[in-house]
């Protein structure tokens, strides 16, 4: 009986996870070198003679005795992030008025483009010389452009706000001025237009080199890497009628009414009774809106699967360390259906 043939192909996700595990395993035996200052022999001897003054990282005193200098253990970081993401909407359902949610697979949703501005605050600590842990709080403002091509050509613009909490960890390994950093975090976001919190996981792997600029603890650090982002796909919420009708073309509505009233067999005749009820109520509300009649405050409820066009991105960044206290960073990321730009300021201190 033939044995099973081994599958030698590796998916990008598997390669990433294997690399991250290797970084974690290697870092156990060597302190993080991403921000370590390169010292000469006399400087190392002087440093080893000074007792380590801070409560963290654990084993910091032992590392200091080896004449190795490393970052101050605590940090407060402020990040501004601009992100563009593209999504496909699958399994859409809507409800209008007192109707239950009804599947609307006959509607042609185009690719959704989402633009988000995020202000992110992060507090971190080096728990071990190779392991950093942190917490996240963020506020965000988004603009989502949703376009429908059939049966009604209409664009819907939503501007939700969000509040995010999260936590994560960083492992690092370095040799000389070269280093590798793995980062994983988990977050949950309360978005104004959605019923449930959006849960997200971000994992990244970066490689870089520290170029010193002539003064102790001053340098520029270019990095390259990859990032994986996974978010909750099922979304549900509601939009006010005024938002849905804002860009309505009256001619398109008249075409839709003619299709519904047409005695010939068309797409409307193939709908189920609940689907026809939702369409009829929506058309009636649209008609009232155009005629200037009060349509009330009845919202359109919705639910769908939000599937990103891409979850992987390539990251390129530069960090400038002015001294042991102040660090500045600029990074961009791009991939299928994704673009990201981040700037950050990091203040570090010891306790």
N, C-alpha and C positions, 0 to 999 in steps of 0.2 A: 504494500500500500504506500503510495507516495506521501511524503511529508508535505506539510503546508509550506508554500513558498513565502519567504520573508518579504515584507513590504519595505523597501529601502527608501521610498519617497517620504519626505517630511513636509508637512504643511507649515506655512509661516507661523501659525499660532504655536505649533509644537516646538519649532526651533526657538521661538522667543521664550517659551516656558523653560526649556532645557538650559538656555543661556542664563536665565534669571536664577535658576537653581544652582548653576555653577558659580555664579557671582556670589550668592549667599554662602555656599560651601567654602569658597576660597577666602571670603572675608573673615571667617571665624579665626583664621590663622594669621591675619595681618590687619593692622589698623587702617582706617580709611585714609587715602592719600590725596583725595581730590583737592583739598585746600592745605595740605601739609607744606610747611616752609622748609626749603632745602638749607641745611645748616652746615657750616664747616666744623672741623673737629673741635676747635676751642669753644665754639658756640654750643655744640652738643654737650661738652663736658660741663659748661656753666649751667645749661638748662637742667642737666641731670642732678646737679647739686641743689636745685631749688625745689622744695616740697610742692606737690601739686595742690593748688589752693581751692579747687572747686569740688562740689559734691558729685558731679557727673563729668564725663562718663564713668561707669564702673570700669575698674582696671586702669583709670586714667593715671593714677600714681605710678603704676608699674610701667606704663608706656613712657611716662616722663623720665623715669630712671634710665631708660634706654636712649635718652637724648633726642626724643622725637617730639616735635611741636605739632599741634593740631588745632582745629578751629575751637573757638569759644563754644561752650556746650549748649547754650540757649539762644534762640533766635525768634524775632518777630518779623514777618514778611508781609508786604503789601503787593498784590499783583493786579494789574489791569489786563484783561484778556478780551480780545475781539475774535469771535468765531463764526464762521459760515459753515452750515451743514445742509446737505440735501437729503430728502427722504421720499420714499414711495409710501402711499397710503393703501393699505390692504385691509380686506374684510370690513369695509365701512358700514356703519349703521347710524340711522338718525331717528329722532322722534320730535314731533311738532305738536305743541299744545299738550293735550292729555293722552296722546297716542303713545304706545310702547315703542321701544327701539325696533326698527325694521331694517333688514339688510337692503342695501342699495347698490348691488354689484353692477347694475346697468349704468351707473354714473361713471363718467370718464374723468378721474382725477389725474391731473398732471403732477409732475415732480414738485414737491414742496421745498422751497428755499427758506431757511431760517437764519437770521442774523442776530447775534447775541452780544451784548456788552456786559462784562462781568467785572465786579470789583471784589477781590478775594483777599481775605486776611488769614494768615497762617501762623500758628505758634508751634515751635518745635524744640526738641531736646535730643542730644546725642546720648542715648541710653548706654550704649557700648561704643568703643572707638570705631566699630564697623556698622552700627545700627542707629538710625535716627527715626524717631516717632514724632507724629505731628497731628494737630487738629485743624479743621478748616471751617470758616464761616464766610459766606459770600452772598452778595445781592446782585441780581441780574435784571436786565431789560431786553426783551426780544421783539423781533418783528418777523412774523411768518406770513409768507405770500402763498395762498392756496388758490389754484386756478382749476376750474372745471371746464371741460371741453364739450361735454354732452350730458344730458339733453339741453342744458342751458349754459351758454358761454358767459361765465361770470368769474370775477376775481374777488376773493375774500382776504382782507388784511386783518391780522390779529396782532395785538401788542401786549402780550402778557408780561408780568413781572414774576420774579422768583426769589426765594430765600433758601439757601443751601447750608447744610451741616455735613461734616464728614470727618474722617480720620484716615491715616495711612502710615506707611513706613518706607524707609530708604535703607538699602544695604549698599556698601561701597567697598571696592578693592583697588589698591593702587600699587604700582611699581615705579619708583622714582617720580617723575613728573607726569606719568601716564596713569589713567584711572578708568574704572568702569563703575557705573551707578545704576542700580535697579530700583524702581519706585512703583508702589502699588497703593491705591487708595479707594475707598468706598464712600459714597455720598448719597444723600437723599434730598430732593428739592421739592418744595411746595410751590407750585405754579398757579397763578391766579385763575387761569382758564381751564384747569384740569381738576377733576374730582380727587384723584389719588396722587400721592407723592411719586415723583420720578426717581427711580433708583439708578445709580450709575457706578461703574467700575472703570478705573483708568490704570493701565499698567504701561511702564515705559522702561527702556534700556538705553543708556547713553554712554558714549565713550569720549574722552577728552584728554587734553594736555594743558599743563600749567606753564605759561611763559612768564618768568619773573621780569619786573620792570625796574630793577636797580635798587629798590628799597625793600626792607623786610616786610613780608605779608602783603606786598603789592604786586599784582600780576593780572594778566588777561588770559582767559580760559575759553578756547573754542571747543564746542562739543557737537557731535552728530549722534543720531540715534533713531529709534522707532518707537511709536506709541500706539497702543490699542485702547479703544474706548467702547464700552458696552453700556447701553442704557435700556431702561424698561421700554418694551415695544408697544404694549397695549395702553391706549390713552382714551380717556373719556372726560367730557365736560359739557359746557354749553356756551353759546354765543348769543348776544342780543340781536334782535332783528335788524336794528339800525346798522350794525356792523356788516351783516350779510348783504344788505341791500345798497350799501354805500356806492358801489360801482356798477349798478345794474343798468343795462342798456334796454330801453323800452322796446325796441325792435326785436331783440332776442326773446323777450317775454311774449310778444305777439306770435312769434314763430312757434314757441312752445305751446301756447293755447290752441293754435291751429292744428298742431300734431295730435293733441289730446282729443280734439273734437272731430278729427278726420275719421270718416266711416271705414276707410281702408284699414286693413290689418297692419299695424306698425308696432314699435317697441312698447307703447303704452298698453296695448291690448294683451301683451304677454306678461304683464306684471300681475303679482298676486293682489288680492283685495286689500291687505294692509299696506302694500306699497302704493297702490293707487290712492288710498286715503291720505297718505303722507304727501304725495305729489299734489293732489287736489288742494289740500290745505295750504301748502306752501305757495302754489300758484295764486290762490285767493288772497293770501297775505301780500304777495308781491303786487298784485293788481290794486289792492287797497292803498298800498304805499305810493304807487305812482299817481293815483287819483287824489292823493292828499288826505285820505281818510285815516283815522286813528287805528293803528294796528295793535295797540296795547303793548304790554311788556313781556308777552309770551316768548320765551327763548327757544332756540333750536338746540336740542340736545344731540350729542354725537358720541360715537365710540368707534375706534379704528386701531389697527396695528400700524405703528410708525416704524418703517424698516429703513435704516440708513443705507445709502448707496455705498458707503465705505466705512469701515471701522478702524482701518490702519492708516497711519500717516508717518511721513519721514520728517524728522526734527533736526533743525540746524540752529545753534545758539551761540552766544558770546556772553561771557561774564567778566566783569571788571571788579577786582577786589582792591579797594582803596587802602584798606588796612585790616586789622583783625575785627573791627567793629562793623564796617560798612561795605556791603557788596551790592552790585547792580547787574541786572541781567536783561538781555533781549533775546527772544527766541521766536522762530516761526516754524509752523508745521503745515504740510500739505500732502494730500492724497486723494483718492477717488471720492468725490463729493464732499471734500473737507478742506478747510483752510483755517489757520489759527495764527494769531500774533499775540505775544505776551511780553510785557515789560514788568520788572519787579525791583523792589528795594528791600534789602534784608539788613536788619540791625542785629548784631550778635553781642552777647554779654555772658558773664559768668557769675554764678552764685556759690 
